[in-house]
Structures are given as C-alpha cells and as structure tokens.
Amino acid sequence: MAAINYNHFTVGIEEEYMVLNPQSRELQSHEQKIVFEGQKVIRDKVKAEMHQAVVEVGTDICQNLDEAYNDVATLRRTMHSIATDLGYSMGASGTHPFSHWQSQLISEGPRYHEIVNELQEAARSNLIFGLHVHVGMASREMANHIANSTRYFLPHIYALSTNSPFWEGRLTGYKSFRTKVFDKFPRTGIPDTFESIEAYDNFIKLLVKTNCIDNAKKIWWDLRVHPFFNTVEFRICDIPMTVPETIAIAGLFQAICAKIYKLHTQNMNYIQYSRALINENKWRASRYGIDGRLIDFGKEEEVNTRALIYELLDFVDDVVDDLGSRHAINYVPKMLENGTGADRQLKVFEETQDLTKVVDYIQSQFLYGI
C-alpha cells in the first residue's frame, strides 16, 4: 500500500496573553503600546483584542511542530521583552485570578464597538484567554469530514488544557471557568455535524442573509472549518501556561486530524456522536479537568479521564512518527503527572491562600521550557 502523505497537515497557533501590572498583579489596559511596539518587530503576528488587557499573537503556517515550537517560543520571548521594557508583565491563564472585567477598557475600533453594541454585557465581561490551533487540510471537503469526526475528542484535549479555576477573586470550583464565561456568546460550544461542505456553506449563507452575522468569523464554535483558510480551527482550549503544553496540545489536534484522514483513506471512519452527548463530556472536562471521568460512548460507561487520554495517545500512535511529532506529544504524560495549569494554580493557592502569589506563579511560567 502506498505511503500516505501527511504534508498538508500544517499547524498554525494563536495564543492570547494577559497584560499585567507587575506591582498590583492586576490586569492592565496598555493602550495597545505593546501591540504597536510588537508590530515593529513581528509585524502582523501580534494584534489587539477586544479588551486592552489582552494581546493576541499568531504563528506563521508551520510545516511541523518543531517550527511551531520555535515560533511560539519567539513570540512569547518577544512579547515578554517588550512588555517588560514598557513596565508591564505577561502571563498565560484562561482567566485572571482576581481582576474584574468592569475596570478594563475596550479597544478602539469599529469591529469591537459593533460586537459590544450587539452583545452588550456578554461581550464586555468576556475577559478570557484562549488557544486556537489551525490544522491545514487538503480540501474544504476533507476539512468538513475531519471536523465532524474530531468533535468527539474535543473534551479530552480540553481537559488537558484547563487553566482557569478562578474568576474575579473567587474559587469557582471549575478547572476551566473560561468556557462558562464564553458560553454567554451566541454560536459557541460543540458544533453539529454537517453532511457536506455545501451544507455548512449554506448554513453560513443563511445566517448572513438573515442578518444574524455579517461574516463567518462570528461563528465561535469550539471547532470550525475556517471560513477563509483551508484549515480546521480548534478553539476549545484555555491558553496553556507554558509553551511545551501548547505544543503538546497542538500536536494532539494535528495527530487526530491525520489519524481520521488515514482511516478515511482505508474507507473507515470514527463514529460521530451527537452534540448533546459530547456536551456532557465537555461539561465534565470543564468542571474536573483531568481528575474526573468522561463517558466512553462506545462502552456506555464512565471512564477515568486520564485513562481516556492514554487511549487517545494509543489511537494516534501510528501517525505521530510520520508527522514528526512524537517528542512533542511525549509531553502529554508529563502534563498528566504535573497537573494542568488549573491544578498548579490551585496548588499555589492552597499553599499560600494568596491570589497575588497565584499571579506571580503564572508570570514565572510564561517563558518556562523555552
């Protein structure tokens, strides 16, 4: 049998960082100074977000995870250095442990004002930080097929990324409260399946025609076939605290896409489960992270989340060498051992009972592993 070519499974990574006041450890609206300075060095790889206390960066299209690692590491180093020079600091956490969104400024620009005008408090309070991973596709038809099948695995990887246990100074009881904040937006969460790319495009056209949205980027699902690029975009994860975690998670998304593609070339497919069922697992992942139990729908029973993540590693094992990503994905067992960002934030809080110490820890991890 001819070898399968996985070259089109490129990777692009977007990360959202917190801008912090080093003295108070609060979020700080930086009037886009960091973005302006950043654009002099890395051009359009850094951009403003709706809230001024957020900076978003994006990699180039990376042929493999080594390129992605170097790119993300450079972006974090660059942003850290610029922020420090301007008297700020940076951190990566899905929510800030104690800052309140009411005191944060919205960025200037018609797009942001339009979103705030439409979504009101849901938009103003949406002060959260995520990770988006784009995986390149051979065609939009294949992107739709892969998006349909990879939905099942979203909660497993989301559990690994959980990094937002606090909200406005409160211990939420969730490992990821970020998605609870984002759920207030329309068109979020686990998507339905679409029987064809035409069906998906027709859905978008209907929303545009009826003034629900003015463009397809206002579809904010946990996973979407990208409206303009040949990619599937995974949007469910909290921003991980460290670069090795980000790269391991990106590697898992890439490997799952490659595995579904491999099955497709052998006339096989992964069972597609309903949105309602996958949502049960998403809720469990957000509440308990890697310490809970997810439902194995095939067996119709609860299974330890860590065991399911190891099963996922076995599932993709036959494609990771072809992708050249084994060393990156080998970090996943370490994540299971050390705990997610949420677990580590909670540990610091347990030991110190001090949320400023939690922020100090988050800041100290920003360049970890680079």
GINOR-V904345 format. One record per pair of residues at least 4 apart in sequence whose ideal C-beta (glycine too) atoms are under 8 Angstrom apart, sorted by sequence separation. I is the first residue (numbers start at 0). J is the second residue. If there is no record, write none. Layout:
# GINOR-V904345
i->{I & I}
j->{J & J}
This chain:
# GINOR-V904345
i->{20 & 29 & 31 & 32 & 33 & 34 & 35 & 36 & 37 & 38 & 41 & 47 & 49 & 62 & 63 & 64 & 65 & 66 & 67 & 68 & 69 & 70 & 71 & 72 & 73 & 74 & 75 & 76 & 77 & 78 & 79 & 80 & 81 & 83 & 92 & 98 & 99 & 107 & 108 & 109 & 110 & 111 & 112 & 113 & 114 & 115 & 118 & 119 & 120 & 121 & 137 & 138 & 139 & 140 & 141 & 142 & 143 & 144 & 145 & 146 & 149 & 152 & 153 & 154 & 155 & 156 & 157 & 165 & 175 & 176 & 177 & 178 & 194 & 195 & 196 & 197 & 198 & 199 & 200 & 201 & 202 & 203 & 204 & 205 & 207 & 213 & 225 & 240 & 241 & 242 & 243 & 244 & 245 & 246 & 247 & 248 & 249 & 250 & 251 & 252 & 253 & 254 & 255 & 256 & 257 & 258 & 259 & 260 & 261 & 263 & 272 & 273 & 274 & 275 & 276 & 277 & 278 & 279 & 280 & 281 & 282 & 283 & 284 & 287 & 295 & 298 & 302 & 303 & 304 & 305 & 306 & 307 & 308 & 309 & 310 & 311 & 312 & 315 & 318 & 324 & 325 & 329 & 330 & 331 & 332 & 333 & 334 & 338 & 339 & 340 & 341 & 342 & 343 & 344 & 345 & 346 & 347 & 348 & 353 & 354 & 355 & 356 & 357 & 358 & 359 & 360 & 361 & 363 & 19 & 20 & 38 & 48 & 61 & 82 & 83 & 98 & 106 & 117 & 136 & 165 & 166 & 171 & 182 & 193 & 206 & 207 & 212 & 218 & 225 & 239 & 262 & 263 & 272 & 286 & 287 & 294 & 295 & 302 & 319 & 320 & 334 & 337 & 338 & 348 & 351 & 19 & 20 & 47 & 48 & 61 & 82 & 105 & 136 & 164 & 165 & 173 & 181 & 182 & 193 & 206 & 207 & 212 & 224 & 225 & 239 & 262 & 294 & 295 & 319 & 337 & 348 & 351 & 19 & 20 & 37 & 38 & 47 & 48 & 59 & 82 & 105 & 115 & 118 & 164 & 207 & 224 & 225 & 238 & 262 & 284 & 294 & 295 & 18 & 19 & 37 & 47 & 114 & 115 & 171 & 207 & 218 & 223 & 224 & 283 & 293 & 294 & 338 & 348 & 17 & 18 & 45 & 46 & 58 & 61 & 79 & 136 & 164 & 193 & 203 & 222 & 223 & 239 & 259 & 283 & 284 & 292 & 293 & 319 & 347 & 348 & 18 & 45 & 46 & 79 & 105 & 163 & 164 & 166 & 216 & 222 & 259 & 283 & 292 & 347 & 18 & 34 & 45 & 46 & 59 & 78 & 134 & 163 & 164 & 165 & 215 & 222 & 223 & 283 & 292 & 293 & 33 & 34 & 44 & 58 & 163 & 164 & 203 & 206 & 214 & 215 & 221 & 222 & 236 & 292 & 295 & 34 & 44 & 58 & 161 & 162 & 163 & 221 & 222 & 280 & 291 & 315 & 344 & 347 & 44 & 75 & 161 & 163 & 166 & 220 & 221 & 280 & 290 & 293 & 18 & 41 & 44 & 160 & 162 & 203 & 219 & 279 & 289 & 31 & 58 & 158 & 288 & 289 & 312 & 344 & 37 & 287 & 343 & 344 & 56 & 105 & 157 & 276 & 37 & 56 & 233 & 289 & 312 & 31 & 34 & 276 & 284 & 312 & 30 & 33 & 157 & 283 & 343 & 28 & 29 & 56 & 101 & 28 & 29 & 100 & 103 & 203 & 308 & 309 & 28 & 54 & 100 & 272 & 340 & 27 & 29 & 100 & 199 & 231 & 26 & 100 & 185 & 186 & 270 & 309 & 270 & 308 & 98 & 196 & 45 & 44 & 130 & 190 & 305 & 95 & 186 & 189 & 190 & 41 & 45 & 94 & 186 & 187 & 188 & 189 & 190 & 15 & 18 & 41 & 45 & 94 & 186 & 187 & 188 & 189 & 190 & 18 & 93 & 94 & 185 & 186 & 187 & 17 & 18 & 54 & 93 & 128 & 184 & 17 & 18 & 41 & 92 & 93 & 127 & 153 & 16 & 40 & 91 & 15 & 16 & 181 & 15 & 16 & 150 & 15 & 16 & 37 & 150 & 14 & 37 & 40 & 13 & 14 & 150 & 13 & 14 & 52 & 13 & 37 & 146 & 12 & 13 & 33 & 36 & 147 & 289 & 11 & 12 & 52 & 147 & 235 & 289 & 11 & 146 & 10 & 11 & 33 & 36 & 129 & 11 & 12 & 33 & 36 & 128 & 289 & 10 & 11 & 50 & 127 & 143 & 289 & 9 & 10 & 52 & 288 & 9 & 33 & 51 & 52 & 129 & 143 & 290 & 9 & 10 & 29 & 32 & 50 & 51 & 127 & 143 & 288 & 289 & 10 & 33 & 50 & 51 & 126 & 127 & 142 & 288 & 12 & 50 & 51 & 125 & 140 & 6 & 10 & 11 & 29 & 49 & 50 & 124 & 125 & 140 & 143 & 255 & 258 & 261 & 10 & 14 & 49 & 139 & 178 & 258 & 261 & 12 & 29 & 48 & 125 & 257 & 12 & 16 & 47 & 124 & 125 & 255 & 258 & 14 & 27 & 177 & 221 & 251 & 255 & 258 & 14 & 47 & 254 & 257 & 16 & 49 & 121 & 122 & 175 & 121 & 18 & 157 & 251 & 254 & 257 & 21 & 49 & 254 & 257 & 21 & 49 & 118 & 20 & 21 & 100 & 118 & 19 & 20 & 93 & 97 & 99 & 153 & 254 & 18 & 19 & 26 & 93 & 94 & 96 & 98 & 99 & 153 & 250 & 253 & 19 & 25 & 92 & 93 & 95 & 97 & 254 & 18 & 19 & 91 & 92 & 94 & 97 & 253 & 17 & 25 & 26 & 94 & 96 & 150 & 250 & 16 & 17 & 25 & 49 & 53 & 149 & 16 & 17 & 52 & 163 & 250 & 254 & 16 & 17 & 28 & 31 & 50 & 53 & 60 & 160 & 162 & 28 & 49 & 50 & 146 & 160 & 161 & 162 & 14 & 25 & 26 & 146 & 156 & 160 & 162 & 250 & 251 & 17 & 146 & 157 & 160 & 162 & 249 & 250 & 156 & 157 & 160 & 192 & 153 & 156 & 157 & 247 & 251 & 143 & 154 & 246 & 247 & 93 & 94 & 142 & 149 & 153 & 93 & 94 & 142 & 191 & 247 & 93 & 149 & 160 & 190 & 243 & 246 & 247 & 139 & 146 & 159 & 189 & 94 & 145 & 188 & 244 & 142 & 243 & 247 & 142 & 159 & 160 & 189 & 142 & 159 & 189 & 139 & 188 & 243 & 244 & 138 & 133 & 137 & 156 & 159 & 189 & 136 & 188 & 135 & 136 & 133 & 135 & 136 & 156 & 134 & 156 & 244 & 133 & 134 & 133 & 133 & 134 & 241 & 26 & 132 & 133 & 240 & 131 & 132 & 239 & 131 & 131 & 149 & 152 & 178 & 237 & 240 & 132 & 237 & 129 & 130 & 149 & 179 & 129 & 130 & 149 & 178 & 129 & 130 & 128 & 129 & 130 & 175 & 176 & 128 & 149 & 174 & 175 & 17 & 145 & 148 & 174 & 15 & 16 & 173 & 174 & 15 & 173 & 174 & 175 & 15 & 145 & 172 & 174 & 15 & 130 & 144 & 145 & 14 & 132 & 174 & 13 & 132 & 12 & 13 & 130 & 134 & 151 & 12 & 13 & 134 & 141 & 144 & 151 & 12 & 13 & 132 & 136 & 148 & 151 & 11 & 12 & 132 & 148 & 150 & 151 & 240 & 10 & 11 & 134 & 141 & 150 & 10 & 137 & 148 & 154 & 161 & 241 & 10 & 11 & 144 & 147 & 150 & 153 & 157 & 161 & 240 & 241 & 242 & 243 & 9 & 10 & 155 & 158 & 240 & 242 & 243 & 8 & 9 & 151 & 154 & 158 & 241 & 242 & 8 & 150 & 154 & 157 & 161 & 240 & 241 & 242 & 7 & 8 & 153 & 157 & 161 & 7 & 154 & 155 & 158 & 7 & 154 & 158 & 159 & 158 & 158 & 158 & 155 & 154 & 93 & 92 & 93 & 151 & 92 & 158 & 91 & 91 & 92 & 91 & 155 & 159 & 91 & 158 & 155 & 155 & 156 & 155 & 152 & 174 & 175 & 75 & 174 & 174 & 72 & 71 & 159 & 68 & 71 & 71 & 159 & 170 & 159 & 162 & 164 & 68 & 161 & 162 & 163 & 170 & 67 & 160 & 161 & 162 & 165 & 159 & 160 & 161 & 164 & 158 & 161 & 164 & 64 & 67 & 162 & 165 & 64 & 64 & 168 & 64 & 165 & 165 & 11 & 16 & 15 & 14 & 14 & 12 & 12 & 10 & 10 & 8 & 93 & 8 & 92 & 93 & 96 & 8 & 91 & 5 & 8 & 92 & 5 & 3 & 97 & 3 & 64 & 65 & 96 & 97 & 63 & 64 & 68 & 63 & 64 & 3 & 63 & 96 & 97 & 96 & 64 & 95 & 96 & 90 & 92 & 91 & 90 & 90 & 89 & 91 & 88 & 90 & 91 & 90 & 89 & 79 & 79 & 75 & 76 & 75 & 76 & 75 & 72 & 5 & 8 & 5 & 5 & 3 & 24 & 24 & 24 & 24 & 19 & 19 & 17 & 16}
j->{24 & 33 & 35 & 36 & 37 & 38 & 39 & 40 & 41 & 42 & 45 & 51 & 53 & 66 & 67 & 68 & 69 & 70 & 71 & 72 & 73 & 74 & 75 & 76 & 77 & 78 & 79 & 80 & 81 & 82 & 83 & 84 & 85 & 87 & 96 & 102 & 103 & 111 & 112 & 113 & 114 & 115 & 116 & 117 & 118 & 119 & 122 & 123 & 124 & 125 & 141 & 142 & 143 & 144 & 145 & 146 & 147 & 148 & 149 & 150 & 153 & 156 & 157 & 158 & 159 & 160 & 161 & 169 & 179 & 180 & 181 & 182 & 198 & 199 & 200 & 201 & 202 & 203 & 204 & 205 & 206 & 207 & 208 & 209 & 211 & 217 & 229 & 244 & 245 & 246 & 247 & 248 & 249 & 250 & 251 & 252 & 253 & 254 & 255 & 256 & 257 & 258 & 259 & 260 & 261 & 262 & 263 & 264 & 265 & 267 & 276 & 277 & 278 & 279 & 280 & 281 & 282 & 283 & 284 & 285 & 286 & 287 & 288 & 291 & 299 & 302 & 306 & 307 & 308 & 309 & 310 & 311 & 312 & 313 & 314 & 315 & 316 & 319 & 322 & 328 & 329 & 333 & 334 & 335 & 336 & 337 & 338 & 342 & 343 & 344 & 345 & 346 & 347 & 348 & 349 & 350 & 351 & 352 & 357 & 358 & 359 & 360 & 361 & 362 & 363 & 364 & 365 & 367 & 24 & 25 & 43 & 53 & 66 & 87 & 88 & 103 & 111 & 122 & 141 & 170 & 171 & 176 & 187 & 198 & 211 & 212 & 217 & 223 & 230 & 244 & 267 & 268 & 277 & 291 & 292 & 299 & 300 & 307 & 324 & 325 & 339 & 342 & 343 & 353 & 356 & 25 & 26 & 53 & 54 & 67 & 88 & 111 & 142 & 170 & 171 & 179 & 187 & 188 & 199 & 212 & 213 & 218 & 230 & 231 & 245 & 268 & 300 & 301 & 325 & 343 & 354 & 357 & 26 & 27 & 44 & 45 & 54 & 55 & 66 & 89 & 112 & 122 & 125 & 171 & 214 & 231 & 232 & 245 & 269 & 291 & 301 & 302 & 26 & 27 & 45 & 55 & 122 & 123 & 179 & 215 & 226 & 231 & 232 & 291 & 301 & 302 & 346 & 356 & 26 & 27 & 54 & 55 & 67 & 70 & 88 & 145 & 173 & 202 & 212 & 231 & 232 & 248 & 268 & 292 & 293 & 301 & 302 & 328 & 356 & 357 & 28 & 55 & 56 & 89 & 115 & 173 & 174 & 176 & 226 & 232 & 269 & 293 & 302 & 357 & 29 & 45 & 56 & 57 & 70 & 89 & 145 & 174 & 175 & 176 & 226 & 233 & 234 & 294 & 303 & 304 & 45 & 46 & 56 & 70 & 175 & 176 & 215 & 218 & 226 & 227 & 233 & 234 & 248 & 304 & 307 & 47 & 57 & 71 & 174 & 175 & 176 & 234 & 235 & 293 & 304 & 328 & 357 & 360 & 58 & 89 & 175 & 177 & 180 & 234 & 235 & 294 & 304 & 307 & 33 & 56 & 59 & 175 & 177 & 218 & 234 & 294 & 304 & 47 & 74 & 174 & 304 & 305 & 328 & 360 & 54 & 304 & 360 & 361 & 74 & 123 & 175 & 294 & 56 & 75 & 252 & 308 & 331 & 51 & 54 & 296 & 304 & 332 & 51 & 54 & 178 & 304 & 364 & 50 & 51 & 78 & 123 & 51 & 52 & 123 & 126 & 226 & 331 & 332 & 52 & 78 & 124 & 296 & 364 & 52 & 54 & 125 & 224 & 256 & 52 & 126 & 211 & 212 & 296 & 335 & 297 & 335 & 126 & 224 & 74 & 74 & 160 & 220 & 335 & 126 & 217 & 220 & 221 & 73 & 77 & 126 & 218 & 219 & 220 & 221 & 222 & 48 & 51 & 74 & 78 & 127 & 219 & 220 & 221 & 222 & 223 & 52 & 127 & 128 & 219 & 220 & 221 & 52 & 53 & 89 & 128 & 163 & 219 & 53 & 54 & 77 & 128 & 129 & 163 & 189 & 53 & 77 & 128 & 53 & 54 & 219 & 54 & 55 & 189 & 55 & 56 & 77 & 190 & 55 & 78 & 81 & 55 & 56 & 192 & 56 & 57 & 95 & 57 & 81 & 190 & 57 & 58 & 78 & 81 & 192 & 334 & 57 & 58 & 98 & 193 & 281 & 335 & 58 & 193 & 58 & 59 & 81 & 84 & 177 & 60 & 61 & 82 & 85 & 177 & 338 & 60 & 61 & 100 & 177 & 193 & 339 & 60 & 61 & 103 & 339 & 61 & 85 & 103 & 104 & 181 & 195 & 342 & 62 & 63 & 82 & 85 & 103 & 104 & 180 & 196 & 341 & 342 & 64 & 87 & 104 & 105 & 180 & 181 & 196 & 342 & 67 & 105 & 106 & 180 & 195 & 62 & 66 & 67 & 85 & 105 & 106 & 180 & 181 & 196 & 199 & 311 & 314 & 317 & 67 & 71 & 106 & 196 & 235 & 315 & 318 & 70 & 87 & 106 & 183 & 315 & 71 & 75 & 106 & 183 & 184 & 314 & 317 & 74 & 87 & 237 & 281 & 311 & 315 & 318 & 75 & 108 & 315 & 318 & 78 & 111 & 183 & 184 & 237 & 184 & 82 & 221 & 315 & 318 & 321 & 86 & 114 & 319 & 322 & 87 & 115 & 184 & 87 & 88 & 167 & 185 & 87 & 88 & 161 & 165 & 167 & 221 & 322 & 87 & 88 & 95 & 162 & 163 & 165 & 167 & 168 & 222 & 319 & 322 & 89 & 95 & 162 & 163 & 165 & 167 & 324 & 89 & 90 & 162 & 163 & 165 & 168 & 324 & 89 & 97 & 98 & 166 & 168 & 222 & 322 & 89 & 90 & 98 & 122 & 126 & 222 & 90 & 91 & 126 & 237 & 324 & 328 & 91 & 92 & 103 & 106 & 125 & 128 & 135 & 235 & 237 & 104 & 125 & 126 & 222 & 236 & 237 & 238 & 91 & 102 & 103 & 223 & 233 & 237 & 239 & 327 & 328 & 95 & 224 & 235 & 238 & 240 & 327 & 328 & 235 & 236 & 239 & 271 & 233 & 236 & 237 & 327 & 331 & 224 & 235 & 327 & 328 & 175 & 176 & 224 & 231 & 235 & 176 & 177 & 225 & 274 & 330 & 177 & 233 & 244 & 274 & 327 & 330 & 331 & 224 & 231 & 244 & 274 & 180 & 231 & 274 & 330 & 229 & 330 & 334 & 230 & 247 & 248 & 277 & 231 & 248 & 278 & 229 & 278 & 333 & 334 & 229 & 225 & 229 & 248 & 251 & 281 & 229 & 281 & 229 & 230 & 228 & 230 & 231 & 251 & 230 & 252 & 340 & 230 & 231 & 231 & 232 & 233 & 340 & 126 & 232 & 233 & 340 & 232 & 233 & 340 & 233 & 234 & 252 & 255 & 281 & 340 & 343 & 236 & 341 & 234 & 236 & 255 & 285 & 236 & 237 & 256 & 285 & 237 & 238 & 237 & 238 & 239 & 284 & 285 & 238 & 259 & 284 & 285 & 128 & 256 & 259 & 285 & 127 & 128 & 285 & 286 & 128 & 286 & 287 & 288 & 129 & 259 & 286 & 288 & 130 & 245 & 259 & 260 & 130 & 248 & 290 & 130 & 249 & 130 & 131 & 248 & 252 & 269 & 131 & 132 & 253 & 260 & 263 & 270 & 132 & 133 & 252 & 256 & 268 & 271 & 132 & 133 & 253 & 269 & 271 & 272 & 361 & 132 & 133 & 256 & 263 & 272 & 133 & 260 & 271 & 277 & 284 & 364 & 134 & 135 & 268 & 271 & 274 & 277 & 281 & 285 & 364 & 365 & 366 & 367 & 134 & 135 & 280 & 283 & 365 & 367 & 368 & 134 & 135 & 277 & 280 & 284 & 367 & 368 & 135 & 277 & 281 & 284 & 288 & 367 & 368 & 369 & 135 & 136 & 281 & 285 & 289 & 136 & 283 & 284 & 287 & 137 & 284 & 288 & 289 & 289 & 291 & 293 & 293 & 293 & 237 & 237 & 238 & 296 & 238 & 304 & 238 & 239 & 240 & 240 & 304 & 308 & 241 & 308 & 307 & 308 & 311 & 311 & 311 & 339 & 341 & 242 & 341 & 342 & 242 & 242 & 331 & 242 & 245 & 246 & 334 & 345 & 335 & 339 & 341 & 246 & 339 & 340 & 341 & 348 & 246 & 339 & 340 & 341 & 344 & 339 & 340 & 341 & 344 & 339 & 342 & 345 & 246 & 249 & 344 & 348 & 249 & 250 & 354 & 253 & 354 & 357 & 230 & 238 & 238 & 238 & 245 & 245 & 249 & 249 & 253 & 253 & 340 & 256 & 340 & 341 & 344 & 257 & 340 & 257 & 260 & 344 & 260 & 260 & 354 & 261 & 322 & 323 & 354 & 355 & 322 & 323 & 327 & 323 & 324 & 264 & 324 & 357 & 358 & 358 & 327 & 358 & 361 & 358 & 361 & 361 & 361 & 362 & 362 & 364 & 362 & 364 & 365 & 365 & 365 & 365 & 366 & 365 & 366 & 366 & 369 & 369 & 369 & 318 & 322 & 321 & 322 & 321 & 355 & 358 & 359 & 362 & 358 & 362 & 361 & 365}
